[in-house]
């Protein structure tokens, strides 16, 4: 029975090393999947912001048209001072809202992209760590085998 102990030590080290590599590969795959999802979220955030900005442009156009129509109905000319002020303020506010939408979308996209980068780094770390763990397990098994061999000789 004592003869089998060194072989069991080596076998256990081998199994532990294989498990460490498999665990690292699973963690890498999960992190890469998460990175893919976050990259897709970044694209979607930009697309959503572009659609909302387009909608805001349309609302701005309609608002300015309503102001012009109301002014014309009231008998004022569209090129007069206070009317131009109202139109300019409405146009500026509409543009500000549009730019706020685009900026918010870009911030969401950058957040998702940054998270994707972290997930990719985790994937790399998981893989590297699994190989280091496997190497440590194999070295530990070899050391155990060697120390057991020394004990048998003495």
Phi, psi and omega in degrees: 000322180296334179293328183282341185302312179300323180290325177294322178298314180294317180296317179298319178296320179295315179297317179297320180294317179297318179297320180297317179294316180296320178297318178296320179294321178294317179295321178297315180297318180296317180293320177295321177298313178300320178297318179299315179298317180294323176295321177294321177298323178297315179297315180296321179298319179293319179296317179297317179297320179296320179293317179295323178294321178296318177297320178296320176302316180296316179297321178298316180300314180294321180297314180295323177296320179294321178296315179298318181295317180295321180293318180293321180295325180282355176096001179271157178268143183294340182266012182271159188312296186294328178294316178297323178297315180297315180297316179297317178295317180296318179294318180296317179296318178298317179294321177299316178298318179297313180295326176296319177299312181297319180295317179299317178297319179294321178296318177297318181295317179295322177299314179295319179295320178295320177296321177299318178297320177295320179296321178293322176295319177299321179299314180296316180297318181299318180294311180299315180298322180295322178291322177295318178297316180297318178298317178298319179296317179294318178295320177296320177294319178296318178295320178296319178297315180297313181295325177293323178294321178295322179294324180292325183286331185271000000 
